[in-house]
Amino acid sequence: MSQPLTLTLGHSPDPDDAFMFYGLAKELIPTPGFRFEHILQDIQTLNERATRGELDISAISIHAYAHVSETYALLPSGASMGDGYGPMLVAREKFTCEQVAKKRIAVPGKMTSAFLALQLWLGRRAAEFDYVVVPFDEIFAAVKSGQADVGLIIHEGQLTYANEGLVLCEDLGVWWGQENDGLPLPLGGNVIHKRHAPALRKQVSDILTASIQFSLDHRPEAVAHALQWARDMGHDLADRFVGMYVNHWTLDYGERGRESIRRFLARGQAMGVIPHAPPLEFVS
């Protein structure tokens, strides 16, 4: 009997990713011929590792896909889409777009989709805005300490910023939908290294989709598993957060999801803030 092939699988230590990979992590779904080594790192680190082609499978920011498309193919499942919500700009007082552009902004990484969405929102003002890169879970502290005037928040901070005494300046997911016919804001996806043959990519794709479906079908158990990564959230808030980012978009982008990625990257290219908007190559 041959040994299973071990593949590295990178994802964030967050409730939505933990929920998504519950069936896989707990070996509750069949993975014939494969073993998965889960590597938990923040999304900016995963983006950087993807530029070096280090992991077999990884969660990445859609922004980062513009930089790694020659090395990785997109998996059809695993998307995080902001459907009427998304990364938020928060501060100790409410600022307009013109005011935000003149403030120092704490951002969670230059290759995050939140950072690209911020640049698109700022438009021509993005040419000279002031920002500081801060780990995503330290952005509240950066704003409250005065290290930054405004924070660009991702993950569960979108639900907890008011508890920190901060106010919303802009929800970039709302803005994107208003600008783009109600399309969701593409934030994250899963990719697989092209060194693997197409048939293997398809096998892995089916396994990851099965893991997501398993979690959706066993929601209470999967949420309970995800709670260990739910910073400052109880069960109900964690369940709400998971529902925001693991849903029908996660099972398959669909044509609207794919169109949103194309627009997102095309606008970034037109602004000159990403090198090119590559054709989308999905595992099929």
ABEGO torsion letter per residue (X at the ends): XBBBBBBBBBBBBBAAAAAAAAAAAAGABBBBGBBBBBBBBBAAAAAAAAAAGABABBBBBAAAAAAAAAABBBBABGBBBBBGBEBBBBBABBBBAAAAAABBBBBAEAABAAAAAAAAAAEAAAAABBBBBBBAAAAAAAAAAGABABBBBBEAAAAAAAAAGBBBABBAAAAAAAABGGBBBBABBBBBBAABBAAAAAAAAAAAAAAAAAAAABAAAAAAAAAAABBGBBAAAAAAAAAAABBAAAABAEAAAAAAAAAAAAAAAAAGABABBBBBBBBX
